[in-house]
Amino acid sequence: NRGVMLLKINLFVCLKKYAEAGEAIDQVPYEERNQKLRQLSADIDAWSGNYDKAIEKYQKLVQQFPDNRELWSQLIQVLSWAKKWPLLLETTQTGKDKIEMNDDTRALLVNAHLSVGEQEKAIEIWETISRESDTWHASALMIVDKFLSQRKLTAASDILEKIVSECKPPPETHLLAKLAILYTYREMPARGFQILDQVPVSSRSKP
């Protein structure tokens, strides 16, 4: 009974018993699985950390159902979990007419371009993310950390200045502290103290 089988699989998924859910799906011959069941099989592999299997299944699905935007979005999400950045960028280019380019997708692309050493492209995409979005803030910090790892202190402080100036309400203490330290590393301690003067003095911020 197909309905009972689907219910059983969904119960296993709800209980996060992914191995049992996968075994239940395997009992259904591949040619008898509809798109939803094939997608669930790929999801289960992804949730279980079997990224290579999940990616392979999703690649088959987007070939079979190329106009399904949800499949494309899930594929690039799994590619990001697997940190397969070159393949993510290639897939995004291939499915550019199918993938919804929202702030979450742009954040994935920022991470991907940073990971393959394309900082300028990452910044270009970051600047298209909505300032009100949490992903804008998170992506900016990724860019800062990348520049710091390369000892590009001026570039890091420029991006951090943008974050601080765009923050509403006032920026968090740890961001101001990080910026002040950056100016100190750049041998500009006076500017660092100017930044610290923006921090309201309290028992939490004093250190």
Secondary structure as a PSIPRED ss2 file (coil, helix, strand):
# PSIPRED VFORMAT (PSIPRED V4.0)

   1 N C   1.000  0.000  0.000
   2 R H   0.000  1.000  0.000
   3 G H   0.000  1.000  0.000
   4 V H   0.000  1.000  0.000
   5 M H   0.000  1.000  0.000
   6 L H   0.000  1.000  0.000
   7 L H   0.000  1.000  0.000
   8 K H   0.000  1.000  0.000
   9 I H   0.000  1.000  0.000
  10 N H   0.000  1.000  0.000
  11 L H   0.000  1.000  0.000
  12 F H   0.000  1.000  0.000
  13 V H   0.000  1.000  0.000
  14 C H   0.000  1.000  0.000
  15 L C   1.000  0.000  0.000
  16 K C   1.000  0.000  0.000
  17 K C   1.000  0.000  0.000
  18 Y H   0.000  1.000  0.000
  19 A H   0.000  1.000  0.000
  20 E H   0.000  1.000  0.000
  21 A H   0.000  1.000  0.000
  22 G H   0.000  1.000  0.000
  23 E H   0.000  1.000  0.000
  24 A H   0.000  1.000  0.000
  25 I H   0.000  1.000  0.000
  26 D H   0.000  1.000  0.000
  27 Q C   1.000  0.000  0.000
  28 V C   1.000  0.000  0.000
  29 P C   1.000  0.000  0.000
  30 Y H   0.000  1.000  0.000
  31 E H   0.000  1.000  0.000
  32 E H   0.000  1.000  0.000
  33 R C   1.000  0.000  0.000
  34 N C   1.000  0.000  0.000
  35 Q H   0.000  1.000  0.000
  36 K H   0.000  1.000  0.000
  37 L H   0.000  1.000  0.000
  38 R H   0.000  1.000  0.000
  39 Q H   0.000  1.000  0.000
  40 L H   0.000  1.000  0.000
  41 S H   0.000  1.000  0.000
  42 A H   0.000  1.000  0.000
  43 D H   0.000  1.000  0.000
  44 I H   0.000  1.000  0.000
  45 D H   0.000  1.000  0.000
  46 A H   0.000  1.000  0.000
  47 W H   0.000  1.000  0.000
  48 S C   1.000  0.000  0.000
  49 G C   1.000  0.000  0.000
  50 N C   1.000  0.000  0.000
  51 Y H   0.000  1.000  0.000
  52 D H   0.000  1.000  0.000
  53 K H   0.000  1.000  0.000
  54 A H   0.000  1.000  0.000
  55 I H   0.000  1.000  0.000
  56 E H   0.000  1.000  0.000
  57 K H   0.000  1.000  0.000
  58 Y H   0.000  1.000  0.000
  59 Q H   0.000  1.000  0.000
  60 K H   0.000  1.000  0.000
  61 L H   0.000  1.000  0.000
  62 V H   0.000  1.000  0.000
  63 Q H   0.000  1.000  0.000
  64 Q H   0.000  1.000  0.000
  65 F C   1.000  0.000  0.000
  66 P C   1.000  0.000  0.000
  67 D C   1.000  0.000  0.000
  68 N C   1.000  0.000  0.000
  69 R H   0.000  1.000  0.000
  70 E H   0.000  1.000  0.000
  71 L H   0.000  1.000  0.000
  72 W H   0.000  1.000  0.000
  73 S H   0.000  1.000  0.000
  74 Q H   0.000  1.000  0.000
  75 L H   0.000  1.000  0.000
  76 I H   0.000  1.000  0.000
  77 Q H   0.000  1.000  0.000
  78 V H   0.000  1.000  0.000
  79 L H   0.000  1.000  0.000
  80 S H   0.000  1.000  0.000
  81 W H   0.000  1.000  0.000
  82 A C   1.000  0.000  0.000
  83 K C   1.000  0.000  0.000
  84 K C   1.000  0.000  0.000
  85 W H   0.000  1.000  0.000
  86 P H   0.000  1.000  0.000
  87 L H   0.000  1.000  0.000
  88 L H   0.000  1.000  0.000
  89 L H   0.000  1.000  0.000
  90 E H   0.000  1.000  0.000
  91 T H   0.000  1.000  0.000
  92 T H   0.000  1.000  0.000
  93 Q H   0.000  1.000  0.000
  94 T H   0.000  1.000  0.000
  95 G C   1.000  0.000  0.000
  96 K C   1.000  0.000  0.000
  97 D C   1.000  0.000  0.000
  98 K C   1.000  0.000  0.000
  99 I C   1.000  0.000  0.000
 100 E C   1.000  0.000  0.000
 101 M C   1.000  0.000  0.000
 102 N C   1.000  0.000  0.000
 103 D H   0.000  1.000  0.000
 104 D H   0.000  1.000  0.000
 105 T H   0.000  1.000  0.000
 106 R H   0.000  1.000  0.000
 107 A H   0.000  1.000  0.000
 108 L H   0.000  1.000  0.000
 109 L H   0.000  1.000  0.000
 110 V H   0.000  1.000  0.000
 111 N H   0.000  1.000  0.000
 112 A H   0.000  1.000  0.000
 113 H H   0.000  1.000  0.000
 114 L H   0.000  1.000  0.000
 115 S H   0.000  1.000  0.000
 116 V C   1.000  0.000  0.000
 117 G C   1.000  0.000  0.000
 118 E C   1.000  0.000  0.000
 119 Q H   0.000  1.000  0.000
 120 E H   0.000  1.000  0.000
 121 K H   0.000  1.000  0.000
 122 A H   0.000  1.000  0.000
 123 I H   0.000  1.000  0.000
 124 E H   0.000  1.000  0.000
 125 I H   0.000  1.000  0.000
 126 W H   0.000  1.000  0.000
 127 E C   1.000  0.000  0.000
 128 T C   1.000  0.000  0.000
 129 I C   1.000  0.000  0.000
 130 S C   1.000  0.000  0.000
 131 R C   1.000  0.000  0.000
 132 E C   1.000  0.000  0.000
 133 S C   1.000  0.000  0.000
 134 D H   0.000  1.000  0.000
 135 T H   0.000  1.000  0.000
 136 W H   0.000  1.000  0.000
 137 H H   0.000  1.000  0.000
 138 A H   0.000  1.000  0.000
 139 S H   0.000  1.000  0.000
 140 A H   0.000  1.000  0.000
 141 L H   0.000  1.000  0.000
 142 M H   0.000  1.000  0.000
 143 I H   0.000  1.000  0.000
 144 V H   0.000  1.000  0.000
 145 D H   0.000  1.000  0.000
 146 K H   0.000  1.000  0.000
 147 F H   0.000  1.000  0.000
 148 L H   0.000  1.000  0.000
 149 S H   0.000  1.000  0.000
 150 Q C   1.000  0.000  0.000
 151 R C   1.000  0.000  0.000
 152 K C   1.000  0.000  0.000
 153 L H   0.000  1.000  0.000
 154 T H   0.000  1.000  0.000
 155 A H   0.000  1.000  0.000
 156 A H   0.000  1.000  0.000
 157 S H   0.000  1.000  0.000
 158 D H   0.000  1.000  0.000
 159 I H   0.000  1.000  0.000
 160 L H   0.000  1.000  0.000
 161 E H   0.000  1.000  0.000
 162 K H   0.000  1.000  0.000
 163 I H   0.000  1.000  0.000
 164 V H   0.000  1.000  0.000
 165 S H   0.000  1.000  0.000
 166 E H   0.000  1.000  0.000
 167 C C   1.000  0.000  0.000
 168 K C   1.000  0.000  0.000
 169 P C   1.000  0.000  0.000
 170 P C   1.000  0.000  0.000
 171 P C   1.000  0.000  0.000
 172 E C   1.000  0.000  0.000
 173 T H   0.000  1.000  0.000
 174 H H   0.000  1.000  0.000
 175 L H   0.000  1.000  0.000
 176 L H   0.000  1.000  0.000
 177 A H   0.000  1.000  0.000
 178 K H   0.000  1.000  0.000
 179 L H   0.000  1.000  0.000
 180 A H   0.000  1.000  0.000
 181 I H   0.000  1.000  0.000
 182 L H   0.000  1.000  0.000
 183 Y H   0.000  1.000  0.000
 184 T H   0.000  1.000  0.000
 185 Y H   0.000  1.000  0.000
 186 R C   1.000  0.000  0.000
 187 E C   1.000  0.000  0.000
 188 M C   1.000  0.000  0.000
 189 P H   0.000  1.000  0.000
 190 A H   0.000  1.000  0.000
 191 R H   0.000  1.000  0.000
 192 G H   0.000  1.000  0.000
 193 F H   0.000  1.000  0.000
 194 Q H   0.000  1.000  0.000
 195 I H   0.000  1.000  0.000
 196 L H   0.000  1.000  0.000
 197 D C   1.000  0.000  0.000
 198 Q C   1.000  0.000  0.000
 199 V C   1.000  0.000  0.000
 200 P C   1.000  0.000  0.000
 201 V C   1.000  0.000  0.000
 202 S C   1.000  0.000  0.000
 203 S C   1.000  0.000  0.000
 204 R C   1.000  0.000  0.000
 205 S C   1.000  0.000  0.000
 206 K C   1.000  0.000  0.000
 207 P C   1.000  0.000  0.000
